[in-house]
Amino acid sequence: MPVYCITGTNRGLGLEFVRQLAQDSANTILATTRSLGSDLGELRAVASPSTHILECDTSNLTSIHQFAKDAARILHPAGQKVDFLLNNAGVNAASWQTSLSLGPDDLAAQFSVNVLGPAKVVEFLLGADLLAPDVRIFNMTSGLGSVQRTLGKGEAECTGYAITKAALNMLSTHQSIQLKEKLPGVVVVVCDPGWVKTRMGGPNAILEHHESIEGMLKVLHSLKAEDTGRFYHYSGGNLPW
Ligand SMILES: NC(=O)c1ccc[n+]([C@@H]2O[C@H](COP(=O)([O-])OP(=O)(O)OC[C@H]3O[C@@H](n4cnc5c(N)ncnc54)[C@H](OP(=O)(O)O)[C@@H]3O)[C@@H](O)[C@H]2O)c1
């Protein structure tokens, strides 16, 4: 009876994670969304009876705190903990800005969702004793966060977003080391979903939602203890840092 917790599930890749995972009735899913006031029609349509739709604005510490309490209310009585945590919510704002024109507020807003959010979701779920000792933490990064890849391509795009995904990569490395004391079997990885036709990826992207998520679920379910700290591509290969 595995428990999955996924952020940003009202659309895009998060929604597709729920759609595929909800097909197995043994899965308990905490499907979180920035606001319960959003249009959740598609999410409700794919949810299974064991899918719990909860609010979690990952840019807002009060909201993440409340989410941890809501999750505890559901999981503690059943003696359950989160086995798979997918920090999926992300933003790519002001993608036209370069290293020579970064807007302070735009960069701060992206840091809040793409870096601080995944840090605090882990911290508050841990604080509420909701993470299994061998929890798999899957932080959604981007190839744009790879320093080596960017240098190799000689192209630098979406500067603010790329900076925050590189920071998420380092956050994940630190989580993989620092969580070990409390969660001995923890595995923390980052994964690039590929270029997918979501609102963020745009219509010219090369992958359909289902292809990316099928690949990532294979990666997620094959993770072993020695894989902690790795940078994956949705196809299963490793990417350079
Ligand atoms: N698509 C790609 O080609 C691609 C490539 C590389 C990496 N990624 C990464 O994959 C992840 C999913 O991307 P996507 O393509 O599905 O993007 P998307 O279609 O833009 O969806 C983003 C999701 O994140 C949610 N979100 C944004 N800010 C949030 C907040 N403060 N609190 C809670 N949820 C929030 C959005 O909710 P709202 O509807 O409320 O805004 C939405 O559900 C992201 O981390 C992204 O960086 C995507």
The ligand as a MOL file (V3000), in Angstrom:
LIG
                    3D

  0  0  0     0  0            999 V3000
M  V30 BEGIN CTAB
M  V30 COUNTS 48 52 0 0 0
M  V30 BEGIN ATOM
M  V30 1 N 7.4960 20.6630 -19.3700 0
M  V30 2 C 8.7900 20.5970 -19.5440 0
M  V30 3 O 9.2760 20.5090 -20.6890 0
M  V30 4 C 9.7250 20.6020 -18.3580 0
M  V30 5 C 11.0950 20.4950 -18.6300 0
M  V30 6 C 11.9890 20.4650 -17.5720 0
M  V30 7 C 11.5110 20.5380 -16.2690 0
M  V30 8 N 10.1830 20.6490 -16.0270 0 CHG=1
M  V30 9 C 9.7490 20.6980 -14.6180 0
M  V30 10 O 8.6900 19.7910 -14.4020 0
M  V30 11 C 7.8240 20.2770 -13.3610 0
M  V30 12 C 6.3890 20.3010 -13.8660 0
M  V30 13 O 6.3610 21.1640 -14.9980 0
M  V30 14 P 5.1340 21.2430 -16.0170 0
M  V30 15 O 5.7110 21.1720 -17.3530 0
M  V30 16 O 4.0530 20.3220 -15.6100 0 CHG=-1
M  V30 17 O 4.7020 22.7740 -15.7570 0
M  V30 18 P 3.2660 23.4590 -15.8120 0
M  V30 19 O 2.4380 22.8420 -16.8550 0
M  V30 20 O 3.5500 24.9220 -15.8710 0
M  V30 21 O 2.6610 23.0770 -14.3760 0
M  V30 22 C 3.2780 23.5750 -13.2210 0
M  V30 23 C 2.5300 23.0710 -12.0170 0
M  V30 24 O 3.1990 23.6200 -10.8500 0
M  V30 25 C 2.1970 24.2540 -10.0620 0
M  V30 26 N 2.7180 25.3460 -9.2530 0
M  V30 27 C 3.3810 26.4520 -9.6510 0
M  V30 28 N 3.6010 27.2430 -8.5880 0
M  V30 29 C 3.0720 26.6260 -7.5080 0
M  V30 30 C 2.9810 26.9390 -6.1470 0
M  V30 31 N 3.4520 28.0900 -5.6490 0
M  V30 32 N 2.3800 26.0410 -5.3290 0
M  V30 33 C 1.8830 24.8870 -5.7990 0
M  V30 34 N 1.9110 24.5390 -7.0930 0
M  V30 35 C 2.5090 25.4090 -7.9300 0
M  V30 36 C 1.1730 24.7760 -11.0660 0
M  V30 37 O -0.0280 25.1190 -10.3990 0
M  V30 38 P -0.9230 26.4110 -10.8480 0
M  V30 39 O -1.8210 25.9260 -11.9450 0
M  V30 40 O -1.6460 26.7890 -9.6040 0
M  V30 41 O 0.0250 27.4590 -11.3180 0
M  V30 42 C 1.0730 23.5560 -11.9710 0
M  V30 43 O 0.2730 22.5700 -11.3790 0
M  V30 44 C 8.3740 21.6540 -12.9770 0
M  V30 45 O 9.1620 21.5550 -11.8260 0
M  V30 46 C 9.2170 22.0430 -14.1730 0
M  V30 47 O 10.2460 22.9420 -13.8300 0
M  V30 48 C 9.2720 20.6890 -17.0410 0
M  V30 END ATOM
M  V30 BEGIN BOND
M  V30 1 1 1 2
M  V30 2 2 2 3
M  V30 3 1 2 4
M  V30 4 1 4 5
M  V30 5 2 4 48
M  V30 6 2 5 6
M  V30 7 1 6 7
M  V30 8 2 7 8
M  V30 9 1 8 9
M  V30 10 1 8 48
M  V30 11 1 9 10
M  V30 12 1 9 46
M  V30 13 1 10 11
M  V30 14 1 11 12
M  V30 15 1 11 44
M  V30 16 1 12 13
M  V30 17 1 13 14
M  V30 18 2 14 15
M  V30 19 1 14 16
M  V30 20 1 14 17
M  V30 21 1 17 18
M  V30 22 2 18 19
M  V30 23 1 18 20
M  V30 24 1 18 21
M  V30 25 1 21 22
M  V30 26 1 22 23
M  V30 27 1 23 24
M  V30 28 1 23 42
M  V30 29 1 24 25
M  V30 30 1 25 26
M  V30 31 1 25 36
M  V30 32 1 26 27
M  V30 33 1 26 35
M  V30 34 2 27 28
M  V30 35 1 28 29
M  V30 36 1 29 30
M  V30 37 2 29 35
M  V30 38 1 30 31
M  V30 39 2 30 32
M  V30 40 1 32 33
M  V30 41 2 33 34
M  V30 42 1 34 35
M  V30 43 1 36 37
M  V30 44 1 36 42
M  V30 45 1 37 38
M  V30 46 2 38 39
M  V30 47 1 38 40
M  V30 48 1 38 41
M  V30 49 1 42 43
M  V30 50 1 44 45
M  V30 51 1 44 46
M  V30 52 1 46 47
M  V30 END BOND
M  V30 END CTAB
M  END
